[in-house]
Amino acid sequence: MTADLRASGPTDHTLVELTWREKRIEHRIRFGHIVDEQRLDRHRRIVSFVPGSIFAFVRWAANEYGTIISRIDILRTVTTGEPYQTLPFVRPGGDILLRISGWPKVQRVLAAIDAIEALDIDPADVAPEHWRHLNHRISVNEPFRIYSPEQHRAWLLRREVSP
């Protein structure tokens, strides 16, 4: 990747702009394998992911009256020519596996990620179907299935034999 991610030409990498202004705005990666990073200034940086990567992008913002946005998106990065959905601060976009807003629901997703990590499983390697399941169930305030080591082993085997 070139030194200037903003000026680089066509690439298969997905770029995500992150911002951190304490107690005002936080755009951060909760999990995922960053392959390149460029610091724009004290508060902003751009990170990149290779095609097929899964990552969680958390956005939070507040003003003098309190929280104005709380959101988590889990995306799978796409290859050139593959269809994708657009998302603010993500170029070009990705396959959105989970899109949740509102702090109570975001907390449930973060707790589910913590539970997966407690099993010694990297959330970036979790079956995409699990993130979709989580999205559907949490968005309607229903209980969801907990990701299990058995489910993960089955996903890893299926991924090996799938084209």
N, C-alpha and C positions, 0 to 999 in steps of 0.2 A: 504494500500500500504506500502511496506517496506521503510525503511529509505534511502536505496540506490536504486533509480529507475533503474539505469543502470544494477545492479546486480540482480534485482528481476527476478524471474522465469516467466513462462508463465502467462500472464494476459490478460484480455479483454480490458484493458485500452490502449488508443493510446497515445504515448509519442511524444512530440515535443521539439526539442532542440532550445533554443532561445539564441541569441548573441546580445550584445550591445557594440559597440566600437564607441564612438561619432565621427561623420563625416566620418566614414569608413565603418561600417557594422551594420545593424539593422535587426534583425529577431525578430518580435514581434507578439503578438496576438492582433488583432483589436477588436474582440468580441468573446465570447464563455464562457462557464462555466468551469473553471479550477478546478479540484477536488484535485490535489496534485501538489506539487512543490518541486524541489530540486535545491539548488544553488550549482553549481559546482565550481565557482570562481567568481571574481569580475565582469566578463563580460559574463558569461554563466550560464544558468539554464535549467532544464528540467521540463516541465509541463505535466500533464496528463489529459485526458478527458475520460468519460465513454462512452460505446457504444451508438450509436444513437445521440450523440451530434453533433451540427453544430458549426463550428468556422471558423474565418478568420485568415489566416497566411500571414503576410506581410514580404517580403524580399526586402531589399534595400542595395546596396553596391556602394562604390565610390573609386576612386583612385585620384592621384594628377591631373588628367585631367578632372575629373567630374564623373557623375553617370555611372556605368557600368551595373547595373541591378536594375530594379524596377518591382516588381511582387506582385500580391495578389492571393491567392488561398483560396477558401471557400470549406471546406470538411465536409462530414458527416462521423463520426467514425463508424467502422464496428464491428460486433461480430466475435468471433472465427469461422472459417469455411466459412464466407461470403466472396465473391470475393471483391477485392479492387485494386486500382491503387497505385503504389509507388510514393513517392515524397521525395526529399531531406529533411533531418532533421525531417522527420515524420516516426515513427515506429509503426505499420508495414506499414501503408499507410491509405488510406481511399477512400470513394466514392467522387471523385472530382466533385463538383457542378459548380464551376467557376474557371477558370485558365486564368488570364489576365496578360500580361506583357507590359512594356512601360509606362512611367510616365503619359502621357495624358490620357490613358485608365484607368490606376490605379486610377487617380484622379476622373474619372467618377464613378468608383465603390465606392470609399470612399464617394463621394457626395451622391450616392444612399443610402449607409448605414446611413449617417447623416440624410437623409430625412426620413428613416424608424424610426430612433430613435426620430426624431421630432414628430412623430405620437404617441410616448410613447409605441412603440412596440420594444421588445428585438430582435435584428437581429438574435440571435441564435434560435428564435422560428418561424422565417419566413418559409413559404412553400419552400421546396427544389426546386420545379418547378420554383419559381421566380428567384432563383440564376442561374438556368440553362438558363432561358430566358435572364437574364442580360448578362450572358456569351456569348450567341450566338449573341445578338444584338450589344453589345459593341465590340466584336471581329471583326465585319465587319463594324464598324462605323455607325451604324443605331440607330435611336431613340428607346427607350424601354418603356414599360408600367411601370408606377409608381405603387408601391405596395400600396394598399389601406386598410383602416380598414375593409371594407366589404370583401375583398379578404382574409384578415387575419382571420376574424371570420369564413368564409367558410372553410379555412384550418384547424382551430382548431376543428370544428365540424366533418370534414372528418377524422381527426386524431383520434378522439374519437371512431368512429365506425369501423375504419380499424383494421384488426388483427395485 
